[in-house]
């Protein structure tokens, strides 16, 4: 027997305990055999075994040994405690008795499961006892409402066709009578057995024929009296009915015709038609799911299926109905993430033979990145129009959130506004403004909420709400941008005022130092909800004059205003760092991203690494998925939502109802009452100020010189300006800076960026005219 390669040859091996595996084999003998198999090949110069071969005594002609499989696996990777890698930490304890002993990585024996840990929920997911639709009052009412409408439609449909059904029964009654008489005759005289008796005669089997004849005679003797009793009973019943009033006679005739009509109906033509025709949707099965995933062309899935098709994709729960569709929870093969599948959503649509709007794969990162939740709907989400529940609402409470739309399963999704801020982004024409309209509807229907709406596109999409807003502007010109910037400045002051007011409240009234419904109802405190909407906010934040200050104010409000009842709703179609400052996008708590062009825009709206984690608004199709996007922050997990759609007449109806509510409550204020807006930004003309500080004798002046003089003229406006900022402020006026030669303070000549006074004067005269 050869030595263990890990034990020096000049040292005796320590005694090993005598262990046996689950089949009773001596593990010590098995380990020695495995050590012989993994021993290095003998040097060619060394003597061979006793039999002259190189098998070390194994060629004795007795044949191969039987090796237990578990023990062989245990010896694949033997190691010793003292054979550690240089970078491996030292073991916490060392047992001297194991010195020089081979320890197996894979020990023999079955796997021991910690059933308690599994049942505690750490390693398993408990399915809800009560159905999810019953846990939500709104969803339960919605489901019961649907059931009521469904069966009301069925009842009305069938009731209107009752005369047609009666005619069918009357026409089928002769056939039913013939079938009834014929059936009675065949039963009475045992005509069903006639073919068997004829076959017996043809076969020439007299014994079998006599036996069948005796059986037929006994049946007929019993059945003839029964048939006569039935006939007499029917005759007596007919006589009794004939002596009854006409109504009873007609009723009996109708019952007889109905019974005969049912008996005479054709097998392929049912009497009653279906009131609702169900769509033919193929049931989702594991074979269909595996076939679809295999056809995506993902290398990890293809390789896993080729090696072990039964274990490559593991279903962790039964495939069940989930709302109007099927849900499958499964683990993808090792190394494959949900993001890999999301990239192939269009191919999965082809593999499942369902429209793209029915296929909604999503991940569950709380388990691991390979857990896929595949939901396949019965109806294409892109062809669904979500109606706003606010269209018929008599009022609303923003503290309960605002209904945004429905998820693919048809469940209502509500966005909490209080203590949150909302960011909405998409490409043009993807439903961003419709989403803003829906959120604004929930705000104006709460008479205690104050609305500051700014529509910076100039198309008037929010004009119906103008008559109920405290501040309102619609436009893309500089005056509208300045108005929006003033609003943010005022909001910043309002946040500071509210912080002081909330701090002064007694702890029993406001223990958490947050605005609640009870505090908001105390109008004298001035802590009612204040929601400011900035649609197309990129036109504000990217403005060369007001953008920088507006971005700072918005970031301040987002960070501090959420606990004080101040909410910002920002919508943009250009999510980049210039149009949407990172301080804003990084601190917004609720994000709704409709169709965007690429990963950068996706992560600007949904947050860093959203695209990597499989939350990709790029999967939506521009032509069909308008109004559909990913919602993050409003629900425990990211959710695909289709927002409710309000057209202009519907929005006007909501605004009229909101105006009546506010008028009755006495909460109309500001713009709604025709008050002049408060101006916070100083009124100044940049070109006029430059001409005031640059004399007529100075043809060209450095920018830094102009900035220094402007700061002396208006410190509150120009203090802190840089050369680049002045250059950017002059671009909207069509003025470009040039290289100007001048002399520095120490008398040295220099070539720096500057302006031409005559050009500034010319632009100023043009603006004045």
C-alpha positions in Angstrom: 0.0 0.0 0.0 1.3 3.5 -0.9 1.7 6.3 1.6 -0.7 9.2 1.8 0.9 11.9 -0.3 0.3 14.5 2.4 2.1 12.5 5.1 5.9 12.3 5.2 7.1 8.8 4.6 9.4 8.8 7.6 6.7 9.5 10.1 4.1 6.9 11.2 0.5 7.7 10.4 -1.6 8.4 13.5 -4.4 6.0 14.2 -7.7 6.9 12.6 -11.1 6.2 14.1 -13.0 3.3 12.6 -16.0 4.8 10.8 -18.6 3.2 8.6 -20.9 4.9 6.1 -24.7 4.5 5.9 -24.3 1.2 3.9 -22.0 -0.3 6.5 -18.8 -0.1 4.6 -15.6 0.6 6.4 -14.8 4.3 5.7 -11.1 3.8 6.8 -10.6 1.1 4.1 -12.4 3.2 1.5 -10.2 6.3 2.3 -7.0 4.2 2.0 -8.2 2.9 -1.4 -9.0 6.5 -2.6 -5.5 7.7 -1.4 -3.9 4.9 -3.4 -5.9 6.0 -6.5 -4.9 9.7 -6.1 -1.2 8.9 -5.3 1.3 10.2 -7.8 2.5 7.8 -10.5 5.7 6.0 -9.6 9.0 7.2 -11.1 10.0 5.2 -14.1 13.4 4.5 -12.4 11.8 3.0 -9.3 11.0 -0.8 -9.1 7.6 -1.8 -10.0 5.3 -3.8 -7.9 5.8 -7.4 -6.9 4.1 -8.7 -10.0 6.4 -6.7 -12.3 3.6 -4.4 -13.4 3.0 -0.8 -12.4 -0.3 -1.3 -10.7 1.2 -1.6 -7.3 -0.2 -4.9 -6.5 -3.6 -4.3 -8.1 -3.1 -6.7 -10.9 -3.8 -9.9 -9.0 -6.5 -11.0 -11.3 -9.3 -10.6 -8.8 -11.1 -7.9 -10.8 -12.1 -4.4 -9.9 -13.1 -3.4 -6.4 -16.6 -2.0 -5.6 -16.4 1.5 -4.3 -19.3 3.3 -2.5 -20.3 6.4 -4.4 -20.7 8.8 -1.4 -17.3 7.8 -0.1 -15.7 8.3 -3.5 -17.2 11.8 -3.7 -15.9 12.5 -0.2 -12.3 11.9 -1.4 -12.4 14.2 -4.4 -10.7 17.1 -2.7 -8.8 16.0 0.4 -7.1 18.6 2.4 -5.4 19.0 5.8 -5.9 21.8 8.3 -2.2 22.7 8.0 -2.3 22.9 4.1 -3.8 26.4 4.0 -3.3 29.0 1.3 -0.9 31.8 2.1 -3.8 34.3 2.2 -6.2 32.0 4.1 -6.9 32.9 7.8 -5.7 30.5 10.4 -8.3 28.2 11.9 -9.8 29.4 15.1 -9.0 26.1 16.9 -6.6 23.3 16.1 -7.0 19.8 17.4 -3.6 18.1 18.0 -5.2 14.7 17.4 -5.8 15.6 13.7 -2.1 16.4 13.1 -1.2 14.9 9.6 -4.7 13.4 9.1 -6.6 13.7 5.8 -10.0 15.5 6.2 -12.6 15.1 3.5 -14.4 18.2 2.2 -17.5 16.3 1.2 -18.4 14.0 4.1 -20.4 10.9 3.5 -24.0 10.9 4.5 -27.2 12.7 3.6 -27.8 16.4 3.9 -29.2 17.6 7.2 -32.0 20.2 6.7 -32.7 22.9 9.3 -36.5 22.5 9.1 -37.1 25.1 11.9 -35.2 27.8 9.9 -37.2 26.9 6.9 -40.6 27.1 8.7 -39.6 30.4 10.4 -39.8 32.0 7.0 -36.1 32.8 6.6 -35.6 30.1 3.9 -39.2 29.9 2.6 -42.1 32.1 1.7 -45.4 31.7 3.4 -48.4 32.0 1.0 -51.2 34.2 2.3 -54.1 32.6 4.0 -56.6 35.2 2.9 -56.6 36.0 -0.9 -54.8 39.2 -1.7 -57.9 40.8 -3.2 -59.8 40.4 0.1 -57.0 42.1 2.0 -57.7 45.4 0.4 -61.1 47.0 0.9 -60.8 48.9 -2.4 -59.8 45.8 -4.3 -62.5 43.7 -2.7 -65.2 46.3 -3.5 -63.8 46.4 -7.1 -64.0 42.6 -7.4 -67.5 42.4 -5.9 -68.6 45.3 -8.2 -67.3 43.4 -11.2 -69.1 40.2 -10.2 -72.4 42.1 -9.7 -72.1 43.8 -13.1 -71.2 40.5 -14.7 -74.1 38.5 -13.4 -76.5 41.4 -14.0 -75.4 41.4 -17.6 -75.9 37.6 -17.9 -79.4 37.8 -16.4 -80.4 40.7 -18.7 -79.0 38.9 -21.7 -80.9 35.7 -21.0 -84.1 37.4 -20.0 -84.4 39.2 -23.4 -83.9 35.9 -25.2 -86.6 34.0 -23.2 -89.1 34.1 -26.1 -86.5 32.7 -28.5 -85.7 29.9 -26.1 -89.5 29.1 -25.7 -89.8 28.9 -29.5 -86.9 26.6 -29.7 -88.4 24.3 -27.1 -91.8 24.3 -29.0 -90.1 23.4 -32.3 -88.1 20.6 -30.7 -91.0 19.1 -28.7 -92.2 16.7 -31.6 -88.8 15.3 -31.8 -88.7 14.9 -28.1 -92.1 13.1 -28.1 -90.9 10.7 -30.8 -87.8 10.1 -28.7 -89.9 9.5 -25.6 -92.3 7.1 -27.3 -89.6 5.2 -29.1 -87.5 4.9 -25.9 -90.5 3.5 -23.9 -91.2 0.9 -26.6 -87.6 -0.2 -26.9 -87.4 -0.4 -23.1 -90.7 -2.2 -22.6 -90.0 -4.9 -25.2 -86.2 -5.1 -24.7 -85.5 -4.2 -28.3 -81.9 -3.2 -27.2 -81.0 -6.9 -27.0 -82.5 -7.8 -30.4 -79.2 -7.4 -32.3 -77.5 -9.8 -29.9 -80.2 -12.4 -30.2 -80.1 -12.2 -34.0 -76.3 -12.6 -33.9 -76.8 -15.7 -31.8 -79.2 -17.2 -34.3 -76.7 -16.6 -37.2 -74.0 -18.2 -35.2 -76.1 -21.2 -34.7 -75.7 -21.4 -30.9 -79.1 -22.7 -29.6 -78.0 -22.8 -26.0 -77.0 -19.1 -25.9 -80.2 -18.2 -27.9 -82.5 -20.0 -25.4 -80.7 -18.3 -22.5 -81.1 -14.9 -24.1 -84.8 -15.6 -24.9 -85.6 -16.5 -21.4 -83.9 -13.4 -20.1 -85.9 -11.2 -22.6 -89.2 -12.9 -21.7 -88.6 -12.2 -18.0 -87.8 -8.6 -18.6 -90.9 -8.0 -20.8 -93.1 -9.6 -18.2 -91.9 -7.1 -15.6 -91.7 -4.0 -17.8 -95.2 -4.3 -19.5 -97.1 -3.7 -16.3 -94.8 -0.8 -15.4 -95.4 0.8 -18.8 -99.2 0.4 -18.5 -99.1 2.0 -15.0 -97.2 5.0 -16.5 -99.6 5.3 -19.4 -102.6 5.2 -17.0 -101.0 7.8 -14.7 -100.4 10.1 -17.6 -104.0 9.7 -18.9 -105.4 10.5 -15.4 -103.2 13.5 -15.1 -104.3 14.7 -18.5 -108.0 14.4 -17.5 -107.4 16.2 -14.3 -105.6 19.1 -16.1 -108.4 19.3 -18.7 -110.9 20.1 -15.9 -108.7 22.9 -14.5 -108.8 26.6 -15.4 -107.2 27.8 -18.6 -104.1 29.2 -16.8 -103.4 25.8 -15.3 -103.9 24.1 -18.6 -101.6 26.5 -20.4 -99.0 26.1 -17.7 -99.1 22.3 -17.9 -98.8 22.5 -21.6 -95.8 24.8 -21.3 -94.1 22.4 -18.9 -94.9 19.4 -21.2 -93.5 21.2 -24.2 -90.4 22.4 -22.3 -89.7 18.9 -21.1 -90.2 17.4 -24.6 -88.2 20.2 -26.1 -85.3 19.6 -23.8 -85.5 15.8 -24.6 -85.5 16.6 -28.3 -82.6 19.1 -28.5 -79.7 18.2 -30.9 -76.4 17.3 -29.3 -74.5 19.9 -31.2 -76.9 22.9 -30.6 -77.4 23.9 -27.0 -80.6 25.6 -26.0 -79.2 28.6 -24.1 -76.5 30.8 -25.6 -73.5 32.1 -23.6 -73.8 35.8 -22.5 -70.1 36.2 -22.2 -67.7 34.7 -24.7 -64.4 33.9 -22.9 -61.2 34.4 -24.9 -59.3 31.4 -25.8 -56.1 31.8 -23.8 -53.7 28.8 -23.5 -53.1 27.7 -19.9 -49.6 28.5 -18.8 -47.7 25.3 -17.9 -44.1 24.5 -16.9 -43.4 23.0 -20.3 -44.5 26.2 -22.0 -42.4 28.4 -19.7 -39.3 26.2 -20.1 -39.8 26.2 -23.9 -40.1 30.0 -24.0 -37.0 30.5 -21.8 -35.0 28.1 -23.8 -35.8 29.9 -27.1 -34.5 33.3 -25.8 -31.0 32.4 -26.9 -29.5 33.2 -23.4 -26.2 31.2 -23.2 -26.5 30.4 -19.5 -30.0 28.9 -20.0 -29.0 27.0 -23.1 -25.9 25.4 -21.4 -27.8 24.5 -18.3 -30.6 22.9 -20.3 -28.1 20.8 -22.3 -26.3 19.5 -19.2 -29.3 18.9 -16.9 -32.7 19.8 -18.4 -34.6 18.5 -15.4 -32.8 20.7 -12.8 -31.7 23.8 -14.9 -34.9 25.7 -14.3 -36.6 25.2 -10.9 -40.2 26.2 -10.1 -40.4 27.4 -6.5 -44.2 27.5 -6.4 -47.1 26.1 -8.4 -48.2 28.0 -11.5 -51.5 29.7 -10.4 -54.1 32.2 -11.6 -53.2 35.7 -10.4 -55.9 38.1 -11.4 -56.6 38.1 -15.1 -53.6 36.0 -15.9 -51.1 33.3 -14.9 -48.2 33.6 -12.6 -45.1 31.4 -12.5 -42.3 31.8 -9.8 -39.0 30.1 -10.7 -35.3 30.2 -10.3 -33.2 30.7 -13.4 -30.0 28.7 -13.9 -26.9 29.7 -12.0 -25.3 32.8 -13.4 -28.5 34.0 -15.2 -30.2 37.1 -13.9 -33.7 38.5 -14.4 -32.1 41.4 -16.4 -31.0 38.9 -19.1 -34.6 37.9 -19.5 -36.0 41.4 -19.5 -33.8 42.2 -22.5 -35.6 39.4 -24.4 -39.2 40.4 -23.6 -40.1 40.7 -27.3 -38.7 37.2 -28.0 -40.6 35.8 -25.1 -43.8 37.2 -26.5 -43.2 35.2 -29.7 -42.3 32.1 -27.7 -45.4 32.3 -25.6 -47.6 33.2 -28.6 -49.1 36.1 -26.7 -49.1 39.9 -27.4 -46.2 41.9 -26.0 -48.6 43.7 -23.6 -49.5 40.4 -21.9 -45.9 39.4 -21.0 -44.6 41.0 -17.8 -41.5 39.3 -16.3 -40.1 40.9 -13.2 -37.6 40.0 -10.5 -37.6 39.7 -6.7 -34.2 41.0 -5.6 -35.2 40.4 -2.0 -34.7 36.7 -2.7 -31.8 36.8 -5.2 -31.1 38.2 -8.7 -32.1 35.0 -10.4 -35.7 34.8 -9.0 -38.0 35.4 -11.9 -41.7 36.1 -11.5 -43.4 35.7 -14.9 -46.9 37.0 -15.2 -48.8 36.3 -18.5 -52.0 38.2 -18.8 -55.2 37.3 -20.7 -55.6 40.8 -22.1 -53.1 43.1 -23.7 -52.3 45.9 -21.3 -51.6 48.3 -24.1 -55.2 48.0 -25.3 -56.6 48.7 -21.8 -57.9 52.2 -21.0 -57.7 52.8 -17.2 -60.6 55.0 -16.0 -59.8 57.4 -13.1 -61.8 56.7 -10.0 -61.6 60.4 -9.3 -63.9 61.1 -12.3 -66.9 60.4 -10.2 -65.5 61.2 -6.7 -67.2 63.9 -4.7 -64.0 64.7 -2.8 -60.6 63.3 -1.9 -58.1 63.2 0.9 -54.5 63.6 -0.1 -53.3 62.0 3.1 -54.7 58.7 1.8 -52.7 59.0 -1.4 -53.8 59.6 -5.0 -54.9 56.8 -7.4 -52.4 56.7 -10.2 -53.7 53.7 -12.3 -53.7 49.9 -12.5 -50.9 47.3 -12.6 -51.0 44.6 -15.3 -53.2 42.4 -13.0 -55.9 45.1 -13.0 -55.3 46.1 -9.3 -55.5 49.8 -8.4 -52.2 51.5 -7.5 -52.2 54.5 -5.2 -49.3 57.0 -4.8 -48.8 58.4 -1.4 -48.1 62.2 -1.6 -47.7 63.4 2.0 -44.0 63.0 3.1 -43.0 62.2 -0.4 -41.9 63.9 -3.6 -42.6 62.6 -7.1 -40.4 62.6 -10.2 -42.0 61.6 -13.6 -39.9 61.2 -16.8 -40.4 59.9 -20.3 -39.9 60.6 -23.9 -42.3 63.0 -25.5 -45.8 61.7 -26.1 -45.6 58.7 -23.7 -48.3 59.9 -21.2 -46.3 62.0 -18.8 -48.8 65.0 -18.9 -51.7 62.6 -18.5 -50.1 61.2 -15.3 -49.6 64.8 -14.0 -53.3 65.5 -14.7 -54.3 62.4 -12.7 -52.2 63.4 -9.7 -53.4 67.0 -9.9 -57.0 65.8 -9.8 -56.4 64.2 -6.5 -54.9 67.4 -5.1 -57.6 69.8 -6.2 -60.4 67.5 -5.0 -59.1 67.9 -1.4 -60.3 71.4 -0.4 -57.7 71.6 2.3 -54.8 71.2 -0.2 -53.2 74.2 -1.8 -52.1 73.8 -5.4 -49.2 75.6 -7.1 -49.3 74.4 -10.7 -46.7 75.4 -13.3 -47.1 74.1 -16.9 -43.8 75.1 -18.6 -44.6 73.8 -22.0 -47.2 76.4 -23.0 -49.8 74.1 -24.4 -52.3 74.6 -21.6 -52.6 71.0 -20.5 -53.3 72.1 -16.9 -55.5 75.1 -17.7 -58.7 73.5 -16.4 -57.2 73.6 -12.9 -56.3 77.3 -13.1 -59.4 78.5 -11.3 -58.6 76.5 -8.1 -54.8 77.1 -7.9 -53.1 79.5 -5.4 -50.4 80.0 -8.0 -50.6 79.1 -11.7 -48.6 79.7 -14.9 -48.6 78.2 -18.3 -45.9 79.2 -20.8 -42.4 78.6 -22.0 -41.3 82.3 -22.2 -38.9 83.9 -19.7 -41.8 85.5 -17.8 -43.3 82.1 -17.1 -39.9 80.6 -16.1 -39.3 83.6 -13.8 -42.7 83.0 -12.2 -41.9 79.3 -11.6 -38.5 80.3 -10.1 -40.3 82.8 -7.8 -42.6 79.9 -6.6 -39.6 77.8 -5.6 -38.2 80.8 -3.7 -41.5 81.3 -1.9 -41.7 77.6 -1.2 -38.3 77.7 0.4 -39.4 80.5 2.7 -42.7 78.6 3.4 -40.7 75.5 4.4 -38.7 77.5 6.9 -41.8 79.1 8.3 -43.5 75.7 8.7 -40.5 74.2 10.4 -40.7 76.9 13.0 -44.5 76.6 13.4 -44.3 72.8 13.7 -41.5 73.1 16.3 -43.6 75.4 18.5 -46.5 72.9 18.6 -46.9 71.0 21.9 -45.7 67.4 21.9 -49.1 65.9 22.6 -50.5 67.6 19.5 -47.6 66.7 17.3 -45.4 64.0 18.8 -43.6 63.0 15.6 -43.1 66.6 14.3 -44.8 65.8 11.1 -47.9 67.3 9.5 -50.9 65.0 10.0 -54.6 65.2 8.9 -55.6 66.6 12.3 -52.9 69.3 12.2 -53.7 70.2 8.6 -57.4 70.7 9.4 -56.4 73.5 11.8 -56.3 76.2 9.2 -55.0 78.8 11.6 -51.7 77.0 11.8 -51.1 77.2 8.1 -49.8 73.6 7.9 -52.3 72.4 5.3 -50.9 70.3 2.4 -49.1 72.3 -0.3 -48.5 70.5 -3.6 -46.4 72.3 -6.3 -46.4 70.8 -9.8 -43.7 71.7 -12.3 -44.5 70.1 -15.7 -41.5 70.2 -18.2 -39.3 71.2 -15.3 -36.2 71.0 -17.6 -37.1 74.3 -19.0 -36.7 75.8 -15.5 -33.6 74.0 -14.3 -31.8 74.5 -17.6 -32.6 78.2 -17.9 -29.4 80.3 -17.9 -30.8 82.9 -15.6 -33.0 81.2 -13.1 -31.9 77.5 -13.4 -29.1 77.4 -10.9 -31.0 79.1 -8.1 -34.2 77.1 -8.9 -32.2 73.9 -8.6 -30.9 74.8 -5.2 -34.3 75.8 -3.9 -35.9 72.6 -5.2 -33.2 70.5 -3.6 -33.8 72.3 -0.3 -37.5 71.8 -0.4 -37.3 68.1 -1.3 -35.0 67.4 1.6 -36.9 69.3 4.3 -40.4 69.9 3.1 -41.7 66.4 3.0 -42.3 66.3 6.8 -43.9 69.7 6.7 -46.7 69.0 4.1 -44.9 70.5 1.1 -44.8 68.2 -1.9 -43.0 68.7 -5.2 -44.2 66.9 -8.4 -41.6 67.2 -11.1 -42.1 66.0 -14.7 -39.5 66.1 -17.4 -38.9 64.7 -20.9 -35.2 65.4 -20.8 -33.7 63.6 -17.8 -30.0 64.6 -17.9 -27.7 66.3 -15.4 -28.2 69.7 -16.9 -32.0 69.6 -17.0 -32.4 67.7 -13.8 -29.8 68.4 -11.1 -28.5 65.4 -9.4 -29.3 66.8 -6.0 -33.0 66.6 -7.0 -33.0 63.2 -8.7 -31.0 61.6 -5.9 -33.5 62.7 -3.1 -36.9 62.1 -4.7 -38.6 59.2 -3.0 -41.3 58.2 -5.6 -40.3 57.8 -9.3 -42.4 57.0 -12.3 -40.6 56.3 -15.5 -42.4 55.8 -18.8 -40.7 54.9 -22.1 -37.2 56.3 -22.2 -34.4 56.0 -24.8 -31.6 54.3 -22.9 -29.9 53.2 -19.7 -28.7 56.7 -18.7 -32.2 58.2 -18.9 -33.6 55.2 -17.2 -31.2 55.5 -14.2 -31.7 59.3 -14.0 -35.4 58.8 -13.3 -35.5 55.4 -11.5 -32.2 55.7 -9.6 -28.6 54.4 -10.0 -28.3 50.7 -10.9 -32.1 50.4 -11.7 -31.3 49.3 -15.2 -28.7 46.8 -13.9 -31.2 45.4 -11.5 -33.7 44.7 -14.3 -36.0 47.7 -13.8 -35.9 48.9 -17.4 -38.4 51.4 -18.9 -36.7 50.8 -22.2 -38.7 47.7 -22.7 -41.9 49.6 -23.3 -42.9 50.2 -27.0 -43.5 53.8 -27.9 -46.5 53.1 -30.2 -48.5 50.9 -27.9 -47.3 51.4 -24.3 -48.2 55.1 -23.8 -49.1 55.7 -20.2 -47.3 52.5 -19.0 -44.2 52.8 -16.8 -42.2 51.6 -13.8 -43.2 52.9 -10.4 -40.7 52.9 -7.6 -41.1 54.0 -4.0 -44.9 54.0 -3.9 -45.1 50.2 -3.4 -42.8 47.7 -1.5 -41.5 46.4 -4.8 -41.0 48.2 -8.2 -44.3 47.8 -10.2 -45.4 48.2 -13.8 -48.3 50.6 -13.8 -50.6 52.0 -16.5 -51.7 55.5 -15.4 -55.4 56.6 -15.7 -56.3 58.8 -18.6 -58.2 62.0 -18.3 -59.1 64.0 -21.4 -59.7 67.7 -21.3 -63.5 67.6 -20.8 -63.1 65.1 -18.0 -60.5 67.3 -16.4 -62.8 70.3 -16.7 -65.5 68.3 -14.8 -63.2 67.5 -12.0 -62.0 71.2 -11.8 -65.6 72.4 -11.6 -66.4 70.0 -8.8 -63.2 71.1 -7.0 -64.1 74.7 -7.4 -67.5 74.1 -5.8 -65.8 72.2 -2.9 -63.3 75.0 -2.2 -65.9 77.7 -2.5 -68.1 76.0 0.0 -65.1 75.4 2.4 -63.8 78.9 1.9 -60.3 77.7 0.8 -60.0 79.6 -2.5 -56.9 81.8 -2.4 -54.2 83.6 -4.5 -54.6 83.2 -8.2 -58.0 81.6 -7.9 -59.3 84.9 -6.4 -57.5 87.0 -8.9 -54.8 88.3 -6.5 -51.6 89.6 -8.0 -48.7 87.2 -7.6 -45.9 88.0 -5.2 -42.6 88.7 -6.9 -39.4 87.5 -5.1 -36.8 87.8 -7.9 -35.4 91.4 -8.3 -36.6 93.1 -11.4 -33.6 94.0 -13.5 -32.3 94.1 -17.1 -28.9 92.5 -17.6 -28.1 94.4 -20.8 -29.1 97.7 -19.3 -27.0 97.1 -16.2 -24.0 96.2 -18.4 -24.4 99.5 -20.3 -24.7 101.3 -17.0 -21.3 100.0 -15.7 -19.4 100.1 -19.0 -18.8 103.6 -20.3 -19.3 104.6 -23.9 -15.6 105.2 -24.3 -14.9 101.5 -23.6 -15.3 99.5 -26.8 -14.3 96.1 -25.3 -14.2 95.1 -21.7 -13.1 91.9 -20.0 -15.9 89.7 -18.5 -14.3 89.7 -15.0 -14.3 93.6 -15.1 -17.9 93.7 -16.0 -18.8 91.2 -13.2 -17.0 93.2 -10.6 -18.8 96.4 -11.6 -22.2 94.6 -11.7 -21.6 93.2 -8.2 -21.1 96.8 -7.0 -24.3 97.9 -8.8 -26.6 95.1 -7.6 -24.9 92.9 -4.9 -28.1 90.9 -4.3 -28.2 89.8 -8.0 -24.6 89.6 -9.3 -22.6 88.8 -6.3 -20.7 85.6 -6.8 -21.0 85.5 -10.6 -18.3 83.8 -12.6 -16.9 84.5 -16.1 -18.7 81.4 -17.5 -22.0 82.4 -15.9 -22.0 85.9 -17.6 -21.2 84.2 -20.9 -24.1 81.8 -20.5 -26.5 84.6 -19.5 -25.6 86.6 -22.7 -26.2 83.7 -25.1 -30.1 84.0 -25.0 -29.7 87.6 -26.1 -27.5 86.5 -29.1 -24.3 88.1 -27.7 -21.1 86.1 -28.0 -17.9 86.9 -26.0 -14.7 87.6 -27.8 -11.0 87.7 -27.0 -10.1 91.2 -25.6 -6.6 92.5 -25.1 -6.1 94.5 -21.9 -3.7 95.4 -19.1 -3.8 93.7 -15.7 -3.4 95.4 -12.4 0.3 94.9 -12.4 0.7 96.5 -15.8 1.1 93.4 -17.9 -0.8 92.8 -21.1 -3.2 89.8 -21.4 -5.7 88.4 -23.8 -8.9 87.4 -22.0 -12.6 86.8 -22.7 -14.8 89.9 -22.9 -17.7 91.7 -24.5 -18.1 94.4 -27.2 -20.1 97.3 -25.8 -21.7 98.3 -29.1 -23.1 94.8 -29.6 -24.7 94.9 -26.1 -26.2 98.4 -26.9 -27.5 97.2 -30.2 -29.2 94.2 -28.6 -30.6 96.3 -25.9 -32.2 98.8 -28.3 -33.7 95.9 -30.3 -35.2 94.4 -27.2 -36.7 97.8 -26.2 -38.2 98.3 -29.6 
